[in-house]
Amino acid sequence: DVKVTQSSRYLVKRTGEKVFLECVQDMDHENMFWYRQDPGLGLRLIYFSYDVKMKEKGDIPEGYSVSREKKERFSLILESASTNQTSMYLCASSFPGIGSRVTGGNTGELFFGEGSRLTVL
Amino acid sequence: GNSVTQMEGPVTLSEEAFLTINCTYTATGYPSLFWYVQYPGEGLQLLLKATKADDKGSNKGFEATYRKETTSFHLEKGSVQVSDSAVYFCALIPGYSSASKIIFGSGTRLSIRP
């Protein structure tokens, strides 16, 4: 089974602190993603990476950065945490997946970690 | 553009009731369609998927049929259990797009009464 592991389930930080959220996957997936989930807003993509050292901004990258030094690990960094970054953060990974046309039948569905609930005071 | 619309929640049902959660989509090309489930305190898990028109995805007693003519992918279960209480997300990957382009609906919270 695919396993996506997020380092912390619950964190409490103070405004201005630097926060690291770590994510590791064990299925050799090329793609990795960071989402945040907020009530009434669903899932919003922060950043994603399709290869080591590669990253692209998602829909809400402001206030965040990412690091992908190894294929299995994707880190989300809050340089200076703010109260509006209190949220549930979800990491996910996948094979590239090109719609339904990928060889081997892979459709690129995402595999998620259990989430990291961050509270910024 | 590409989008997913699913019914507003919360949905509250009694155990053994029939469940339908509506999902409609707008997409270019031939998208792949997914239902994800999020149990309390957990991340999302893939529940089922369908990759072409008239495909039926099924898992854990849940079913959804890819209806291109109505651009829908409604989730159904014949007899729900308390353990089905969760948030359900409909999602799509547009045809010929990479997984980075997956688009989620806003989620529907389901609560099952014993």
Interface residues (C-beta under 8 A of the other chain):
Chain A: V4 Q6 N31 F33 G40 L41 G42 L43 F48 Y50 E56 L90 A92 S94 F95 P96 G97 I98 G99 S100 R101 T107 G108 E109 L110 F111 F112 G113 E114 G115
Chain B: G29 Y30 P31 S32 F34 Y36 G41 E42 G43 L44 Q45 L46 K49 T51 K52 F89 I93 P94 G95 Y96 S97 S98 A99 S100 I102 F104 G105 S106 G107
